[in-house]
Amino acid sequence: MSGLGGRAALRNDDRGVSETVGFVLVFALITTTIAVTLTVGLGGLEDVQLAERDNNVERAFDVLHDSFNDLGRDGVPSRATEIRLGGGRIAFTSDSSYAIRNATGAVIENSTTAITYFGAGDTRIRYEHGAVIRSDGEGSIMLHEPDLLFGETTLIRFVDVNSHGSDGVAGDGTVLVRASLTGDRTATEVTDDVTIQVRGPTADAWARYFESRRDGSGRIDSVNLTGDELTVNVSVSGGDRLVVHRTGTRVEFSD
């Protein structure tokens, strides 16, 4: 009887089964957690890394902006700026133009070449016509303003970028953006009203910039943005004058 009772008790004891099921459930939970972490966590980490890479390039363009100002304002012979690409690409682009016209429509100065970094997704960081602008998708924001001064003497100063050598560089390494004066520096004095025309994907950032200067300057009559084309009317009245200062540079990329 005791033997039969022992076997019955063994059949009714399901602790071994419970431990096995528990182990399977815990193992499945751990496996699922690892899989989710690898899928979501690493993807999020990669996004953070790409965003930080673009932010680092943005800071490098701050230095690039100052370097071009040194050439334009002080006539420094050359400047070089290091930019770590981190898998992105930097190139010369001509999808934006900046023209200054007098009352008869004749072009006083014209700038067409930009230095553009192509980052993650739709991120673009560019130095164009004296300003640094960042674009993400359909919108853009001006990070560093052009060298313009409004007053009795309105000064419009910008640096022309003339590409030399390679059209672009891509990869994980560091590229050196070297800019040097070409000796082509001009100052054109204008006594009539002028029109500034900006065309390209960053026209919205330029429109906001000129709107912010409109009330305080007393020189900007109107700012009209239609699609990717901006028209700004600047008045020159009485004994006031407007000076357009242009500095020509030669820019190249190197390792």
Secondary structure, 3 states (H helix, E strand, C coil): CHHHHHHHHHHHCCHHHHHHHHHHHHHHHHHHHHHHHHHHHHHHHHHHHHHHHHHHHHHHHHHHHHHHHHHHHHCCCEEEEEEECCCCEEEEECCCEEEEECCCCCEEEEECCEEEEECCCCEEEEEECCEEEEEECCEEEEEECCEEECCCEEEEEEEEEEECCCCEEECCCEEEEEEEEEEEEEEEEECCCEEEEEECCCHHHHHHHHHHHHHHHCCEEEEEEECCEEEEEECCCCCCEEEEEEEEEEEEEEC
